[in-house]
Amino acid sequence: MHIADMAVSVFVVVIIAVSFLSNVVVLICFLYNQEIRKQVPGLFILNLTVCNLLLTVSNMPLTLVGLINKGNTGGSGFCQTVGFLDTFLTTNSMLSMGALSIDRWVAVVFPLSYHSRIRHRDAVIGLGYTWMHSLSFSTVATCSSWVGYHHLYASCTLCNARASGSRTQFIIYTVVLHSLTFLLTLIVLCVTYLKVLKVARFHCKRIDVITMQTLLLLVDIHPSVRQRCLDERRQRRQRATKKIITFIGTFVVCFAPYVITRIFELFTLGQINPHWGVLSKCLAYSKAACDPFVYSLLRNQYRKTCSDLTNKILKRSSFNSSSRMVENGRANDTINIKPTH
């Protein structure tokens, strides 16, 4: 095996492990915490988590096997099923991210009317659209027999070689697919999160004005307290920007190389480096490992739930161990008691 293939294989193994564990933790938190289940964004996070888990257990291991064996790992029907899941789950995940950005925009820009604007019924309608959108594109590709094992990506996905008899239709399909999934979601992310950033900066300015006025009035304030207030002011400004960069940046870094490679593949006659093709596919897979941290596990509500679950498990285990020690002590005391005459 080439050293580049070994490195990519290790990368895939790491992605599978991180993606599976982190998404399972998010799913456990969702099932354990009733408050998370009541929230409207919880439906989109649940949908995103399930899609990431299915992608982790179905497509990623087959890509790893394809890298090791240098070829298709199953029959034509099995590969078409996996390719159907690849298109469906990836499209569904992208649209779920767009829905989460819209929800966050409404929550920040319209905080007082958020619960009247975004309800569970609206979330269900949004999820219904993402499923219909994803099912439509994946069904068309499967029924047209455009899904198969693609050596460039070492995975069962949309394959140019299987569309040799209908190349024009395949080009139109691929361009429309990525325009209505990747490009549409990217535009929604940029528009909504930039508006969120604008509102966050406005609130930061208001807080900064109050802070500076307070510091000017408090003449005898200790220098360390003044410096701490100034540091918090600077961190407030950077916090919102870092979050927006994380939301949009991870989406672009993970999906853009794969989408650009797919589009470039349609119109080029040259050979694309297979190592780049596999790497772009692995970057798309890595989004499933990033999503739990970007949208869930770094939030206070999920961290508190994880902490409560950990404490509950540790207390139960310590209680069981202490109970065993007490029982063993009683048994030893019973054995050591000497009979009296």
N, C-alpha and C positions, 0 to 999 in steps of 0.2 A: 504493500500500500504506500502511495506517495505521502510524503510528510505533510503536504497541504491537506490531503484527505484525512489524515490522522488528526490534524488540528481541528478541522471542521467537525469530525466525528466526536471529538471531546467536547467541542462547543455545543453540539446537539444534545449530548448526554447531560451537560450542565443545564441547558435550557429545559429539558424534560423534567429534571429533578426539581429545579426552582419553580417552574410553572405548575407542576402537579402539587407540590407541597403548599405553595402560597395560595393557589386557587382553592384548595381544600380547606385551608384555614379561613378564607373569606366565606366559603359556603357554610362552615361550622358556625362562624360568628353570625351569619344571617339567620340560621336556624335557631340559634341560642337566644339572641337578643330580640325581644318583641318590638322594641322601639325602632330598630333598623328595618324590621319587616313592615312597620306602619308607614314609613317614609316612602314617598313616590319614587325618588331616585333608586331606592332599593330594588325595584323591579328591573330597572335597566342594568344595575350592577349584577343582579342574579342572572339575567340573560347573558351578560358579558362573561361572567364566571363560568357558566355552564358551557358556553361556546368554547372558551379557552380550555376547559377540562377535556371536552370531546376532541378538540384538535390535538391536545397533548397525548391522549391515549390512542388515537387512531392514526393520524397523519405523521406525527414526528417520529415514532418508532419505525415506521416503514421507510421514511427517508433515511434514517440511520442504517437500516438493513440494506437499502439500495446503495448507500455509500460504501458499505463493506463488501457487498456481493457484486457491485458494479452492474446492476441490472434489476429488472422487475422481479418482485418477490412473490407475486401471486398471479392468478389467472386474469383474463380480460374482464370478466364480470366483477371480480373482487376489486380490481384496479379502478374500474368505472365507479363503483360505490365509494371508494376512498376519494376519488377525484371529485365526485358530487359533493361529498362532505367538505373537501378543501374549499371549493368555491362558495358553498353555502355558509360555512362557519366563518370564513374570513370576511365575507360581505356583511354578515350579520353583526360581527364584532365591530366593524368600522361604523356601521349605522348606529349601533348602541352608543359608541363614543360621541357621535354627533348629537344623539338624544340627550346624553348626560350634559353636554355643553349647553344645550338650549335650556335645560332645567336649571343649571347653575346661573345662566344669564338672567332668567326670570326671577330667581331667588334673590339676586343681588340688585338688579335694576328696579324690580317691583316688590320689595320685601313685604309691604303691608297687604298687597293683594295677591301674594304668591299662592296661598291655599285656594283662592277662588279661581285663579288662572290655570293652575296645574293640579289636577285631581287624579285619583287612581284610574278613573275612566279614561282620561286623556292619555295616561301612561300605557294603558292596555291598547288603546287605538294606535299609539306610536309603535308599540311592540308588534302589533298586527301588521303594520306597514313594513317594518324591517323583515319580518318573516316572509311576507308575500314578495317583497323585493328580492330577497335572497333565494327563495324557492323558484321564482321565475327564471332568473339567470342560470342557476345551477341545473334546472330541469331542461332548459333549452340546450345547454351544452351537452348534457348527457343524452338526450333524445337525438341530437344531431351527430352523436358519436365523435365528438371533439375532445373527449376526455380519454386519457391514456397515460402510459408511463413516459415521462419526459426526461431524457438522459441529462439534459442541461441542468435541471433542478433536482435530479435524483429522487423524483417523487411522482405520484399519480396526480396529474393536474391537467389543465388545458394544454393540448399538444398540437403544435402546428402541423406535424407530419400526418396526423389523422384528418386534417382539413384540406388536404391537397386538392380534392375535387370541388371544394366550395371555398376557395381562398378569400374571395371578396366578402362573402357573408361572414366568414370567420374574423376578418379584419374589422368589419363594421361592428360585430358583436363584441370583440375585445375592447375596442375604443369606447363603445357605449358603456360597457361594464365598468371600466376603470373611471370613466367620466362621471358616472352616476353613483359610484361608491367612494373611491379614493378622493377624486377631485371635489365632489360635492361635500364630503365630510370635512375635507381640509378647509374649504371655504367657510363652512358652518363653524368650525373650530376657531378660525381666525377672526371672523366677525363677532361671534359671541364672546370669546375670551378677551378680545381687545376692548370690547365695551365694558366687560367686567373689570379689566385693568383700569380703564378710565374712571369708573365709579370708585374703585379702591383708592386710586391716587387722590381723587377729590376728597374722600373722607380722611385720608392721611394728612392732607393739607389743613383741613379743619382741626384735626387733633394737634398738628404741629403749631398752629396759631395759638391754641389754648395753652399748650405746653410752654411755648416761648413767653407768653404773657405771664404765666405763673412763675417762671424762672426770673423774669424781670422784677416782679413784685416781691419775691422772696429774696431779699438782698443778703440775708445772713445764712442762706442755705449752704450746707457743706459742699466743697468742690467735688467730692466723690459722688454725691447724690446728683449734682448738676451734670456730671459726666455720664452717669448712668442714664439719665433722662435723654441726653443727646444721643447716646448709643442706641437706646430703644427707638428713638425717632428715625435713625438711619436704618435700623433693622426692619421697621415697619414699611419703609419705602421699598426695601429690597425683597421683602417676603412675598408680596403679591406678584412682582415681576418674575421671581424664581418659579412660582407655581405655574404661571401662564407659559413660561418657557418650557417647563417640564411637560405640561399637557400637549402643547403643539410640537415641541421638539422631539419627544419620543415617537409621536405618530409619524413625523416626517422621516426621522432617521431609520425607523424600522420598516416602513412600508414604501417609501419613495424609491429606494434602489431596486426593489423587486418590480414595482409598477413600471418604472422607466426601462428596465431590462425587457419586460414583456412587450412594451410598445416598440422599443428599438429592434427587438427580434422580428417584428412584423414587416419592417421596411428595410432591413439590411440584408445584403447578400453574403456578407462576410461571416466568419465563424466567431461566435462569442466564447470567451474563455470559460470552460466548464467550472473551474474553481470559483469564478465570479458568480456564475449562475447559482451554484449551491450556496455560496455565501449570502447572496441576496435573498434566497429562500429562507435561510436560517435567521437572517435579520427580521424577516416577516414573522417567523415563529417566535422570535424573542419578545415581540410585543405581548404575547400571552403571558410571559414571565414578568413583564414590567407592569401590566395593568393592575394586578392586585395591590401593588405598592402605590401606584400613581392615584388610583381612584378609591382605595379602601384602607389598607393596613396602616398608612401614615396618618390617617385621620384619628382624632382623639377618641371618637366613639368606638371605633374598631380596636384601637389599642387598649382601651379600658376593658372591652369585652374579652380580648385575649388575656389580659392580666387577670380578670375575674376567673376565667376558665382555668388558667394555670394555677392560680391559688386554690381553686376548688379541687383540682386533681392532686396537688401536693398535699393539701390538708387531708384528703381522703386516704392517700397512700401513707401519710404519717400516722393517721388514726388507726389504719389497719396494722401497721408495724407495731405501734404501741399496744394494740389489743393482743397481738401475738406474744409480745414480751410479757404482758400481764398474765396471759394464760399459761405460758411456759413457766413463769415464776410460781404460779399457784400449783402447777403440776410438780415442780421440784420441791415445794414446801410439803406437799402431800406425801411425797416419797421419803423425805428426810424426817418426817414425824416418827418418833419411836413409840411403840406401844407401851403403855404403863400398866403395871400389875398391881 
